[in-house]
Amino acid sequence: MSTQPAPVEYLYGIDSTVDDDSTHYQPPRVVKFRIIKKTPKRVYYEINGWTRFVDRQRLEADGKVLRLSGGWWEPDLTVYLSEPVIHRPQAPSLSELKAAMTAAHPDRGGTDDAFTAAFERYERARSQASR
C-alpha cells in the first residue's frame, strides 16, 4: 500500500526590508510561507517558526488578505494566494541618459544645475553598469 505524500502548498508575501538609514536596501522579493493546515474558516501557515492564520473565505474570494495586526515590516502583512508579480521600473539606458545630459548642457539652452544633475545621473548609471 503506497501512500503519496501530500503536496506542499504555499501562501506568498512580499519582503520589502529597508533599514532605517537605507544603507542596506534590498529590492522587494517574493517569499513563500508553507501552509500547515486548512479548515473551512482559516488557513494556517508558518513564518519563521511561528504559526499564523488568515481568513480562508476572504483569501479565496480576493486572492489576498491584509493582516490588520501586522507591522509594515512583516513580509506577511499582506498574504497572497498565488505568487504576486513585483513590477520594477525600468532604468533608463546609458544612451538615454547621455542624450538628456547633452540636452541639458548650457550651450544648448540648459542650466548649470540641470546639466550637473543629468551628469551625476549618467555617471552613477555608468559606474553601476561597469560592476
C-alpha positions in Angstrom: 0.0 0.0 0.0 1.8 3.1 -1.2 0.7 6.4 0.1 1.7 9.5 -1.8 2.9 12.4 0.3 0.5 15.4 0.3 1.7 18.1 -2.0 3.2 21.1 -0.2 1.1 24.2 -0.6 2.3 27.8 0.0 1.0 31.3 0.6 3.1 34.2 -0.5 4.2 37.6 0.8 6.5 40.4 -0.3 9.6 41.2 1.7 10.5 44.8 1.3 13.0 45.2 4.0 14.6 48.7 4.3 16.9 49.7 7.2 16.3 53.0 8.9 19.2 54.6 7.0 18.6 52.7 3.7 22.3 51.7 3.6 21.4 48.0 3.2 18.5 48.4 0.8 17.4 45.3 -1.0 14.7 45.3 -3.7 11.4 43.8 -2.8 11.2 40.0 -3.3 8.5 37.3 -3.0 8.7 35.0 -0.1 6.8 31.7 0.5 5.0 30.5 3.6 4.2 26.8 4.0 0.6 26.0 4.6 0.3 23.9 7.7 -3.5 23.3 7.9 -6.7 24.3 6.2 -10.0 24.5 7.9 -13.3 25.8 6.5 -12.7 29.2 8.1 -9.0 29.6 8.3 -5.7 28.8 6.6 -2.8 28.3 8.9 0.8 28.9 7.7 4.3 29.0 9.2 6.6 32.0 9.2 10.0 31.9 11.0 8.9 29.1 13.3 5.6 30.8 14.2 2.1 29.7 13.2 -0.3 32.4 11.9 -3.6 32.2 10.2 -5.8 34.2 7.8 -9.5 34.1 6.8 -9.9 31.4 4.2 -13.1 32.8 2.6 -11.5 36.3 2.1 -8.3 34.7 0.8 -10.1 32.6 -1.8 -12.5 35.4 -2.8 -10.0 38.2 -3.1 -6.8 36.4 -3.7 -5.1 38.2 -0.9 -5.7 39.1 2.8 -4.3 42.1 4.7 -3.5 41.2 8.3 -4.7 44.1 10.5 -2.5 43.1 13.4 0.7 43.0 11.4 3.5 45.6 11.2 4.6 47.2 7.9 8.0 45.5 8.1 6.5 41.9 8.2 6.6 40.1 4.9 3.2 38.5 5.6 1.4 41.8 6.3 -0.5 41.0 3.0 -0.8 37.3 2.3 -1.4 36.2 -1.3 -3.0 33.0 -2.6 -0.8 32.9 -5.7 2.7 34.3 -6.3 2.5 38.1 -6.7 4.3 39.9 -9.5 6.6 42.7 -8.5 6.8 45.4 -11.0 10.2 47.1 -11.1 10.7 50.3 -13.0 13.0 50.0 -16.0 16.1 52.0 -15.5 17.0 54.4 -18.4 19.7 53.3 -20.7 23.1 55.0 -20.9 22.3 56.4 -24.3 19.1 58.0 -23.0 21.0 59.5 -20.0 23.7 60.8 -22.3 21.1 62.4 -24.6 19.4 64.0 -21.6 22.8 65.3 -20.4 23.6 66.7 -23.8 20.2 68.4 -24.0 20.7 70.0 -20.5 24.1 71.5 -21.4 24.2 75.3 -21.0 25.5 75.6 -24.6 22.2 74.1 -25.8 19.9 76.3 -23.7 20.0 74.3 -20.4 21.0 75.5 -17.0 24.1 74.7 -14.9 22.0 72.9 -12.3 20.1 70.8 -14.8 23.4 69.8 -16.5 25.1 68.9 -13.2 22.1 66.7 -12.1 22.0 65.0 -15.5 25.7 64.4 -15.5 25.6 62.9 -12.0 22.7 60.5 -13.1 24.8 59.5 -16.1 28.0 58.9 -14.1 26.1 56.9 -11.4 24.5 54.7 -14.1 27.8 54.2 -15.9 29.6 53.2 -12.7 26.8 50.7 -11.9 26.9 49.3 -15.4 30.6 48.6 -15.1 30.2 46.5 -11.9 
